[in-house]
Amino acid sequence: MKKRFIRNKKVRYATVAAVLTAMVILVVVLSNVVLTSVVERYELYTPLTPTMAFDVTEDCYDVLESEFESYREDGGELPKIQIWFCAVEDAVKAEGSENYYLYYTANALAERFDNIELIYHDIYLNPAPVKPYTVSKHPLTGEDIVAPLTSSNVIVVCGDYHRVYKWTDFYVFADEESTQPWAYSGERKLSSALMHAIDDDPRIACLLTNHGEVSYDYELVTILDDAGYTVVYIDLYRDPIPDTCDVIISYNPNTDLVSDDLSEISEKEILDDFLAEDGHSFFVFLEKGTPNMPNFESYIKEWGIETKYHKNNTTGVSYRYTVQDTSGSLTSDGYTIYGYAAPSENNRFVDSANEYVVFGNPTALAVTGEGYIAQQDGTYANTSGSRTIYPLYRSSENTLYWANGQVVDGGPCILMSLTEQKNDNGSSYVGVVSSVDFGTRSYLQSAVYDNGDVLLTLFEEIGDRKAPVGLTIKPFASYDISTITTAQMLRWTIALAAIPATVVLATAIVVLIKRRRA
């Protein structure tokens, strides 16, 4: 009986299969043990942990090379720039150090460019050499500002210029309370710091404070700093505009400009005088919830742009448009939408390659019908030819406009505009952005959305100065899925559910038919 059992083919095959399986598993386990021991013994591996150093991109090298070359072409000898780390080198490059990533970025730049030098100095053992760098001047008052240093600070020095950076300046955080960064922004921030250092003509950007301006975070300030501006806050009604100011921004205003009807001082005249000079610009960020401000709106209307309202014929009350586009939205309600770059000449100010430009809770902008004529290139010019409107971004054809709880209109609208005024020797500009959310941390800090690059490109073009355009942040994790709109998500969901089911059903039908005919 036993002999016949052993000779059974099924049993014999099963026994061989079991033995082979056991042998394969044993070989794999032993190989893994041996290989692991060899790898650890001789460090034959590449670390893929979150503490991995990011390589410097060619884009970063190109940005700095372009800036340095421009400096040389202007007749200047490229100055020496020192990057001071406030600790010894071993401490700076140790895994877990706040400046671990920055060390590799700075070291790569120092190896590439002869005018960049790295200095490692223990500020606690010998504080004297860095003591002068603890004092800086206020850009408006000239008063001394004293800031004590810590071992995580980084100082950029060039001649008489110096600036102290916190380690947090080189990282991206989810919010003001977060202590753990989610992305590294050292490539762009350090490039900006080096550009600041050799800038022979430092300029100022003024953020207005006297119209109830409300900032949800400070990311717009960071973008302005990266664009090469020193940011200050002023009251346009009471404070003089600094001589070196190039840009004035009213971000999320809630009260109106002061006109000459109410005061001897007219803010509209102050802005006109400012914009009469070449290279100056004024930007205003609005949204669907911005209150009606007649002076603000009449002023931007003089520059060819108006905000859209729906007037209730019964009550006579006008309601600001709210823009909705469910086909090109990142949210299910359709109020966070993509903007689409205008073609042709508008590419002078924005890059059409920036596909993911996001406007949250926007209102609708339009070219005023008073005195502006459409041109063949998609721009609009006034009758004298002194001002030209560039509709930089528009909504899609599927846009709906809500007012007072109902749909009142539809079709594409302008989401961001720039009006250029020709002066004696150059130009000045007025820009209107239909979304306050456009300039917030969620969109400017994103590794996916292009809002930050749009503003950097814009400030670079109108300010005639270099900016670290194209140097994106480097997340410690991928967030690419956030590029998909709700409409795209729905289509992908349907496709991934329907296609496999259809294939299985078709295969089953074919098999069933063949069996019946067999």
C-alpha positions as a printed NumPy array, in Angstrom:
array([[  0.   ,   0.   ,   0.   ],
       [  2.818,   2.35 ,   1.002],
       [  4.772,   1.529,  -2.139],
       [  1.785,   2.341,  -4.392],
       [  1.239,   5.614,  -2.49 ],
       [  4.78 ,   6.791,  -3.146],
       [  4.506,   5.918,  -6.816],
       [  1.401,   8.069,  -7.203],
       [  2.262,  10.839,  -9.688],
       [  0.235,  13.53 ,  -7.974],
       [  1.822,  12.877,  -4.613],
       [  5.289,  12.746,  -6.139],
       [  4.802,  16.052,  -7.982],
       [  3.392,  17.709,  -4.874],
       [  6.364,  16.54 ,  -2.81 ],
       [  8.875,  17.87 ,  -5.344],
       [  7.005,  21.193,  -5.553],
       [  6.99 ,  21.571,  -1.769],
       [ 10.72 ,  20.786,  -1.518],
       [ 11.58 ,  23.23 ,  -4.314],
       [  9.45 ,  25.94 ,  -2.722],
       [ 11.175,  25.43 ,   0.643],
       [ 14.595,  25.484,  -1.008],
       [ 13.806,  28.716,  -2.921],
       [ 12.559,  30.415,   0.259],
       [ 15.658,  29.252,   2.124],
       [ 17.979,  30.548,  -0.613],
       [ 16.169,  33.922,  -0.709],
       [ 16.364,  34.338,   3.076],
       [ 20.044,  33.367,   3.227],
       [ 20.87 ,  35.629,   0.261],
       [ 19.044,  38.51 ,   1.912],
       [ 20.957,  37.993,   5.167],
       [ 24.328,  37.818,   3.386],
       [ 23.563,  40.797,   1.108],
       [ 22.342,  42.915,   4.026],
       [ 25.495,  42.157,   5.987],
       [ 27.737,  43.069,   3.019],
       [ 25.818,  46.303,   2.278],
       [ 25.933,  47.458,   5.898],
       [ 29.568,  46.422,   6.293],
       [ 30.784,  48.353,   3.243],
       [ 28.008,  51.037,   3.111],
       [ 26.994,  49.99 ,  -0.403],
       [ 23.703,  51.92 ,  -0.407],
       [ 22.131,  55.302,  -1.193],
       [ 20.014,  56.821,   1.585],
       [ 16.403,  57.416,   0.524],
       [ 15.174,  58.793,   3.836],
       [ 13.666,  62.289,   4.287],
       [ 17.157,  63.523,   5.264],
       [ 18.489,  62.916,   1.75 ],
       [ 20.312,  65.963,   0.349],
       [ 18.605,  67.586,  -2.651],
       [ 20.804,  68.176,  -5.681],
       [ 21.012,  71.711,  -7.043],
       [ 19.159,  71.945, -10.359],
       [ 20.572,  73.362, -13.561],
       [ 17.811,  75.973, -13.432],
       [ 19.31 ,  77.307, -10.218],
       [ 22.785,  77.51 , -11.743],
       [ 21.335,  79.247, -14.817],
       [ 19.468,  81.854, -12.748],
       [ 22.587,  82.815, -10.797],
       [ 24.865,  82.7  , -13.83 ],
       [ 22.492,  85.054, -15.645],
       [ 22.467,  87.458, -12.697],
       [ 26.252,  87.384, -12.318],
       [ 26.741,  87.871, -16.058],
       [ 24.411,  90.895, -16.041],
       [ 26.491,  92.344, -13.223],
       [ 29.682,  91.877, -15.25 ],
       [ 28.111,  93.413, -18.371],
       [ 27.236,  96.528, -16.376],
       [ 30.961,  97.027, -15.872],
       [ 31.234,  95.775, -12.326],
       [ 33.725,  93.299, -10.978],
       [ 31.764,  90.462,  -9.449],
       [ 32.014,  90.889,  -5.657],
       [ 32.821,  88.163,  -3.169],
       [ 29.808,  86.77 ,  -1.329],
       [ 30.243,  84.979,   1.968],
       [ 27.683,  82.561,   3.38 ],
       [ 28.233,  82.268,   7.126],
       [ 26.981,  79.246,   9.038],
       [ 26.912,  79.96 ,  12.768],
       [ 28.379,  76.582,  13.77 ],
       [ 31.274,  74.323,  12.843],
       [ 31.018,  72.36 ,   9.607],
       [ 30.505,  68.954,  11.217],
       [ 27.546,  70.287,  13.193],
       [ 26.009,  71.991,  10.138],
       [ 26.133,  68.951,   7.867],
       [ 25.105,  66.427,  10.523],
       [ 21.813,  64.657,   9.796],
       [ 19.11 ,  66.275,  11.892],
       [ 20.725,  69.712,  11.718],
       [ 18.34 ,  72.544,  10.772],
       [ 20.741,  73.555,   7.984],
       [ 21.49 ,  70.041,   6.733],
       [ 19.807,  70.567,   3.341],
       [ 21.053,  74.141,   2.999],
       [ 24.621,  72.985,   3.584],
       [ 24.567,  70.839,   0.433],
       [ 22.912,  73.581,  -1.626],
       [ 25.389,  76.242,  -0.492],
       [ 28.341,  73.892,  -0.922],
       [ 27.311,  73.051,  -4.504],
       [ 26.967,  76.758,  -5.371],
       [ 30.353,  77.543,  -3.807],
       [ 31.948,  74.803,  -5.927],
       [ 30.274,  76.16 ,  -9.068],
       [ 30.925,  79.91 ,  -8.58 ],
       [ 34.309,  81.326,  -7.568],
       [ 32.826,  84.411,  -5.896],
       [ 30.864,  82.385,  -3.302],
       [ 32.657,  81.4  ,  -0.102],
       [ 31.353,  79.327,   2.811],
       [ 32.411,  80.172,   6.353],
       [ 31.71 ,  78.003,   9.402],
       [ 32.023,  79.792,  12.727],
       [ 31.035,  78.76 ,  16.251],
       [ 29.348,  81.937,  17.447],
       [ 29.223,  80.751,  21.056],
       [ 32.962,  80.114,  21.401],
       [ 33.904,  83.299,  19.551],
       [ 31.038,  85.78 ,  19.09 ],
       [ 33.197,  88.8  ,  18.197],
       [ 33.484,  88.258,  14.378],
       [ 29.696,  88.052,  13.935],
       [ 28.72 ,  90.818,  16.361],
       [ 28.479,  93.485,  13.585],
       [ 25.931,  91.281,  11.814],
       [ 23.512,  91.433,  14.751],
       [ 22.666,  95.055,  13.877],
       [ 20.774,  96.189,  10.756],
       [ 19.057,  99.383,   9.648],
       [ 15.301,  99.901,   9.303],
       [ 14.709, 100.705,   5.597],
       [ 12.442, 103.698,   6.345],
       [ 13.591, 105.221,   9.625],
       [ 17.252, 104.215,   9.541],
       [ 17.034, 103.082,  13.151],
       [ 19.198, 100.219,  14.375],
       [ 17.498,  96.833,  14.626],
       [ 19.287,  94.395,  16.918],
       [ 18.694,  90.657,  16.383],
       [ 20.622,  88.107,  18.473],
       [ 22.086,  85.145,  16.591],
       [ 21.692,  81.423,  17.207],
       [ 23.654,  78.484,  15.846],
       [ 20.948,  77.854,  13.209],
       [ 21.152,  81.338,  11.651],
       [ 22.71 ,  81.864,   8.224],
       [ 24.32 ,  85.191,   7.306],
       [ 24.898,  86.397,   3.737],
       [ 27.661,  89.021,   3.54 ],
       [ 28.855,  91.066,   0.566],
       [ 31.034,  94.106,   1.219],
       [ 29.137,  96.424,   3.554],
       [ 25.92 ,  94.484,   3.012],
       [ 24.764,  91.73 ,   5.33 ],
       [ 21.518,  89.97 ,   6.059],
       [ 20.654,  87.384,   8.681],
       [ 18.309,  84.516,   7.78 ],
       [ 16.556,  82.094,  10.093],
       [ 16.758,  78.413,   9.216],
       [ 12.974,  78.428,   8.789],
       [ 13.337,  80.862,   5.855],
       [ 14.626,  77.966,   3.754],
       [ 11.7  ,  75.615,   4.401],
       [  7.954,  75.499,   3.809],
       [  5.501,  75.008,   6.671],
       [  1.816,  74.169,   6.576],
       [  0.89 ,  77.152,   8.761],
       [  2.26 ,  79.611,  11.292],
       [  1.982,  77.107,  14.148],
       [  3.767,  74.236,  12.413],
       [  7.271,  73.368,  13.578],
       [  7.866,  70.549,  11.094],
       [  8.471,  71.638,   7.478],
       [  6.865,  69.7  ,   4.641],
       [  9.129,  70.99 ,   1.847],
       [ 12.531,  72.527,   1.189],
       [ 12.74 ,  75.948,  -0.507],
       [ 16.453,  76.604,  -0.005],
       [ 17.325,  76.685,  -3.69 ],
       [ 15.028,  79.618,  -4.429],
       [ 15.574,  81.444,  -1.14 ],
       [ 19.378,  81.156,  -1.238],
       [ 19.447,  82.285,  -4.887],
       [ 17.323,  85.264,  -3.904],
       [ 19.667,  85.994,  -0.967],
       [ 22.699,  86.025,  -3.285],
       [ 20.873,  88.344,  -5.712],
       [ 20.018,  90.681,  -2.832],
       [ 23.664,  90.726,  -1.812],
       [ 25.031,  92.083,  -5.118],
       [ 22.081,  94.375,  -5.877],
       [ 23.474,  97.88 ,  -6.439],
       [ 19.98 ,  99.378,  -6.586],
       [ 17.875,  97.872,  -3.78 ],
       [ 14.193,  98.68 ,  -4.172],
       [ 11.202,  98.75 ,  -1.827],
       [  7.687,  97.286,  -2.113],
       [  5.036,  99.01 ,   0.015],
       [  2.024,  97.157,   1.394],
       [ -0.826,  99.518,   2.28 ],
       [ -2.415,  99.343,   5.72 ],
       [ -5.028, 102.117,   5.86 ],
       [ -7.873, 100.533,   3.877],
       [ -8.672,  97.661,   6.205],
       [ -6.25 ,  95.434,   4.286],
       [ -6.33 ,  91.92 ,   5.74 ],
       [ -3.509,  89.419,   5.192],
       [ -4.269,  85.76 ,   5.921],
       [ -0.543,  84.896,   6.004],
       [  2.838,  86.338,   5.009],
       [  3.58 ,  84.357,   1.87 ],
       [  3.068,  87.346,  -0.444],
       [  5.776,  89.132,   1.543],
       [  8.084,  86.161,   0.912],
       [  7.408,  86.333,  -2.838],
       [  8.193,  90.062,  -2.873],
       [ 11.397,  89.398,  -0.972],
       [ 12.371,  86.674,  -3.446],
       [ 11.682,  89.153,  -6.264],
       [ 14.331,  91.452,  -4.79 ],
       [ 12.224,  93.918,  -2.818],
       [ 12.506,  95.048,   0.774],
       [  8.949,  95.038,   2.09 ],
       [  7.604,  97.863,   4.274],
       [  4.103,  98.816,   5.429],
       [  2.796, 102.348,   4.931],
       [ -0.359, 104.406,   5.397],
       [ -0.869, 105.963,   1.964],
       [ -2.851, 108.855,   3.454],
       [ -0.288, 109.824,   6.13 ],
       [  3.096, 108.407,   5.13 ],
       [  5.278, 109.573,   2.245],
       [  6.099, 106.944,  -0.352],
       [  9.806, 105.996,  -0.023],
       [ 12.03 , 107.297,  -2.819],
       [ 13.194, 103.79 ,  -3.7  ],
       [  9.686, 102.293,  -3.802],
       [  8.795, 100.578,  -7.083],
       [  5.662,  98.63 ,  -6.107],
       [  2.592,  99.515,  -4.037],
       [  0.103,  96.766,  -3.17 ],
       [ -3.344,  96.958,  -1.615],
       [ -4.037,  93.373,  -0.629],
       [ -7.638,  92.611,   0.319],
       [ -8.844,  96.191,   0.992],
       [-12.124,  96.676,   2.858],
       [-12.384, 100.468,   2.996],
       [-12.185, 102.964,   0.169],
       [ -9.504, 105.318,  -1.105],
       [ -9.697, 108.835,   0.283],
       [-10.803, 111.234,  -2.441],
       [-10.484, 115.012,  -2.707],
       [-14.235, 115.283,  -2.046],
       [-13.628, 114.436,   1.619],
       [-10.098, 115.644,   2.215],
       [ -7.426, 118.021,   0.984],
       [ -5.331, 114.906,   0.412],
       [ -6.416, 112.643,  -2.436],
       [ -5.006, 109.126,  -2.462],
       [ -5.942, 108.855,  -6.115],
       [ -3.697, 111.819,  -6.901],
       [ -0.898, 110.294,  -4.805],
       [ -1.139, 107.113,  -6.874],
       [ -1.231, 109.105, -10.125],
       [  1.954, 110.965,  -9.167],
       [  3.619, 107.678,  -8.203],
       [  2.62 , 105.972, -11.46 ],
       [  3.835, 108.896, -13.558],
       [  7.37 , 107.595, -12.971],
       [  8.847, 104.781, -15.027],
       [  9.046, 101.322, -13.489],
       [  6.417, 101.999, -10.829],
       [  3.393,  99.753, -10.367],
       [  0.258,  99.473,  -8.253],
       [ -1.54 ,  96.179,  -7.586],
       [ -4.864,  95.508,  -5.91 ],
       [ -6.134,  92.059,  -4.858],
       [ -9.95 ,  91.747,  -4.685],
       [-12.378,  88.834,  -4.237],
       [-16.06 ,  87.985,  -4.334],
       [-16.525,  89.233,  -0.758],
       [-14.83 ,  92.614,  -1.252],
       [-17.264,  95.416,  -0.331],
       [-18.316,  98.029,  -2.856],
       [-15.637, 100.757,  -2.843],
       [-16.543, 103.469,  -5.407],
       [-13.211, 105.318,  -5.324],
       [-11.112, 102.175,  -5.687],
       [-13.292, 100.937,  -8.498],
       [-13.437, 104.251, -10.325],
       [ -9.65 , 104.436, -10.13 ],
       [ -9.014, 101.022, -11.699],
       [-11.73 , 101.852, -14.227],
       [ -9.603, 104.797, -15.37 ],
       [ -6.992, 102.148, -16.148],
       [ -9.538, 100.192, -18.205],
       [-10.702,  97.491, -15.749],
       [-14.016,  97.226, -13.936],
       [-15.471,  94.67 , -11.553],
       [-18.775,  93.129, -12.58 ],
       [-22.029,  93.713, -10.669],
       [-25.635,  92.618, -11.067],
       [-28.242,  95.244, -10.197],
       [-31.554,  94.148,  -8.732],
       [-34.181,  96.104, -10.675],
       [-36.661,  95.936,  -7.809],
       [-34.448,  97.1  ,  -4.934],
       [-31.794,  98.934,  -6.932],
       [-29.056,  97.133,  -4.963],
       [-25.967,  95.96 ,  -6.877],
       [-24.336,  92.638,  -6.04 ],
       [-20.762,  91.713,  -6.94 ],
       [-20.33 ,  88.713,  -9.246],
       [-19.12 ,  85.422,  -7.798],
       [-17.328,  83.254, -10.371],
       [-18.105,  79.53 , -10.536],
       [-16.665,  76.926, -12.909],
       [-17.348,  73.312, -11.918],
       [-15.592,  71.962, -15.027],
       [-12.236,  73.502, -14.101],
       [-12.367,  73.592, -10.338],
       [-10.27 ,  72.064,  -7.586],
       [-13.263,  71.963,  -5.251],
       [-16.691,  70.402,  -5.574],
       [-18.469,  73.764,  -5.247],
       [-16.654,  75.196,  -8.282],
       [-15.346,  78.332,  -6.561],
       [-11.613,  77.492,  -6.692],
       [-10.798,  77.552, -10.369],
       [ -7.956,  77.429, -12.855],
       [ -7.056,  80.522, -14.842],
       [ -6.057,  80.221, -18.489],
       [ -3.267,  82.39 , -19.881],
       [ -4.188,  84.727, -22.699],
       [ -2.307,  84.168, -25.976],
       [  0.103,  86.218, -28.083],
       [  1.515,  89.453, -26.678],
       [  0.378,  88.666, -23.144],
       [  3.185,  86.134, -22.935],
       [  5.49 ,  89.082, -22.436],
       [  4.288,  89.249, -18.828],
       [  3.282,  85.662, -18.056],
       [  4.564,  82.293, -19.169],
       [  1.927,  80.177, -20.907],
       [  3.769,  77.108, -19.593],
       [  2.345,  77.93 , -16.163],
       [ -0.722,  75.724, -16.48 ],
       [ -1.774,  75.418, -12.851],
       [ -2.649,  78.985, -11.895],
       [ -5.374,  78.944,  -9.269],
       [ -7.907,  81.605,  -8.252],
       [ -9.887,  80.941,  -5.081],
       [-13.254,  82.665,  -4.544],
       [-12.719,  85.1  ,  -7.434],
       [-14.936,  87.892,  -8.636],
       [-15.272,  88.835, -12.321],
       [-13.213,  91.508, -14.068],
       [-13.925,  93.02 , -17.469],
       [-12.538,  95.665, -19.789],
       [-14.539,  98.856, -19.415],
       [-16.433,  99.888, -22.512],
       [-15.388, 103.496, -22.052],
       [-12.499, 104.485, -24.282],
       [-10.755, 101.117, -24.752],
       [-10.715,  99.327, -28.101],
       [ -9.918,  95.641, -28.685],
       [ -6.727,  94.979, -30.674],
       [ -5.978,  92.034, -32.949],
       [ -3.375,  90.66 , -30.53 ],
       [ -5.931,  90.248, -27.724],
       [ -5.019,  93.441, -25.874],
       [ -7.069,  96.622, -25.465],
       [ -5.786, 100.168, -26.053],
       [ -7.252, 103.545, -25.171],
       [ -7.92 , 106.023, -27.943],
       [ -4.75 , 108.038, -27.267],
       [ -2.588, 104.909, -27.285],
       [ -1.037, 105.797, -23.927],
       [ -2.472, 102.8  , -22.055],
       [ -2.754,  99.128, -23.036],
       [ -4.658,  96.436, -21.133],
       [ -3.279,  92.888, -21.013],
       [ -5.879,  90.321, -19.845],
       [ -3.32 ,  87.951, -18.331],
       [ -5.68 ,  85.174, -17.174],
       [ -9.286,  84.327, -17.959],
       [-11.838,  81.79 , -16.786],
       [-13.195,  79.073, -19.082],
       [-16.213,  79.15 , -21.389],
       [-18.159,  77.153, -18.769],
       [-18.051,  79.926, -16.169],
       [-21.247,  80.903, -14.362],
       [-21.782,  84.157, -12.471],
       [-23.769,  84.233,  -9.257],
       [-25.214,  87.333,  -7.616],
       [-27.689,  87.547,  -4.75 ],
       [-28.074,  83.759,  -4.678],
       [-28.858,  83.19 ,  -8.352],
       [-27.095,  82.67 , -11.684],
       [-27.19 ,  85.957, -13.599],
       [-24.737,  85.457, -16.457],
       [-22.122,  83.149, -17.974],
       [-19.051,  82.93 , -20.193],
       [-15.341,  83.699, -19.723],
       [-14.19 ,  86.662, -17.644],
       [-10.836,  88.238, -16.806],
       [ -9.248,  86.936, -13.607],
       [ -6.007,  88.944, -13.695],
       [ -5.178,  92.042, -15.705],
       [ -2.245,  94.384, -16.2  ],
       [ -2.528,  97.854, -17.706],
       [  0.637,  99.442, -19.075],
       [  0.981, 103.225, -19.249],
       [  3.573, 104.727, -21.581],
       [  5.516, 107.528, -19.892],
       [  8.259, 109.737, -21.302],
       [ 11.025, 107.148, -21.202],
       [  9.394, 103.945, -20.02 ],
       [  6.237, 102.442, -18.552],
       [  4.277, 102.133, -15.336],
       [  1.608,  99.552, -14.513],
       [ -1.631,  98.858, -12.662],
       [ -2.529,  95.237, -11.981],
       [ -5.831,  93.859, -10.703],
       [ -6.174,  90.325,  -9.315],
       [ -9.716,  89.006,  -8.84 ],
       [ -8.786,  86.622,  -6.012],
       [ -7.328,  87.347,  -2.576],
       [ -6.65 ,  83.615,  -2.185],
       [ -4.321,  83.84 ,  -5.195],
       [ -1.697,  85.425,  -2.936],
       [ -2.003,  83.093,   0.058],
       [  0.265,  80.376,   1.403],
       [ -1.878,  77.547,  -0.002],
       [ -1.18 ,  78.572,  -3.583],
       [  2.109,  80.482,  -3.469],
       [  3.941,  77.784,  -1.51 ],
       [  2.616,  74.896,  -3.55 ],
       [  4.962,  72.587,  -5.416],
       [  2.168,  72.111,  -7.959],
       [  0.439,  75.465,  -8.509],
       [  2.25 ,  78.126, -10.532],
       [  0.932,  81.21 ,  -8.704],
       [  4.32 ,  81.998,  -7.181],
       [  6.127,  81.865, -10.52 ],
       [  3.438,  84.049, -12.109],
       [  4.082,  86.824,  -9.59 ],
       [  7.866,  86.443,  -9.769],
       [  7.762,  86.629, -13.574],
       [  5.484,  89.654, -13.405],
       [  7.675,  91.538, -10.928],
       [ 10.778,  90.601, -12.909],
       [  9.326,  91.957, -16.145],
       [  7.804,  95.197, -14.881],
       [ 10.601,  95.892, -12.397],
       [ 13.385,  95.147, -14.894],
       [ 15.229,  93.023, -12.324],
       [ 16.166,  89.378, -12.005],
       [ 14.082,  86.993,  -9.895],
       [ 14.523,  83.268,  -9.159],
       [ 11.767,  82.24 , -11.553],
       [ 11.268,  78.505, -12.053],
       [ 12.99 ,  77.427,  -8.837],
       [ 10.213,  75.477,  -7.177],
       [ 10.096,  74.079,  -3.686],
       [ 11.019,  70.433,  -3.124],
       [  8.434,  68.518,  -1.082],
       [  9.429,  65.686,   1.2  ],
       [  6.401,  63.872,  -0.256],
       [  4.527,  64.037,  -3.555],
       [  1.393,  66.161,  -3.836],
       [  0.85 ,  65.77 ,  -7.566],
       [ -2.712,  64.541,  -7.114],
       [ -3.776,  68.07 ,  -6.227],
       [ -3.412,  69.024,  -9.907],
       [ -6.56 ,  67.073, -10.75 ],
       [ -9.827,  69.013, -10.874],
       [-13.074,  67.625,  -9.5  ],
       [-14.356,  67.091, -13.037],
       [-11.202,  65.165, -13.939],
       [-11.488,  63.114, -10.737],
       [-15.043,  62.151, -11.706],
       [-14.001,  61.131, -15.214],
       [-11.089,  59.038, -13.92 ],
       [-13.299,  57.383, -11.314],
       [-15.884,  56.427, -13.922],
       [-13.191,  55.239, -16.333],
       [-11.36 ,  53.103, -13.769],
       [-14.618,  51.561, -12.624],
       [-16.237,  51.049, -16.034],
       [-13.328,  49.905, -18.208],
       [-12.317,  46.807, -16.17 ],
       [-15.971,  45.813, -15.762],
       [-16.572,  46.197, -19.507],
       [-13.492,  44.115, -20.385],
       [-14.507,  41.327, -18.001],
       [-18.09 ,  41.335, -19.305],
       [-16.956,  41.217, -22.95 ],
       [-14.537,  38.373, -22.212],
       [-17.253,  36.421, -20.375],
       [-19.674,  36.816, -23.295],
       [-17.055,  35.586, -25.807],
       [-16.184,  32.576, -23.652],
       [-19.876,  31.757, -23.106],
       [-20.635,  31.901, -26.854],
       [-17.65 ,  29.703, -27.731],
       [-18.647,  27.106, -25.134],
       [-22.184,  26.889, -26.468],
       [-20.91 ,  26.466, -30.017],
       [-18.283,  23.899, -29.017]])
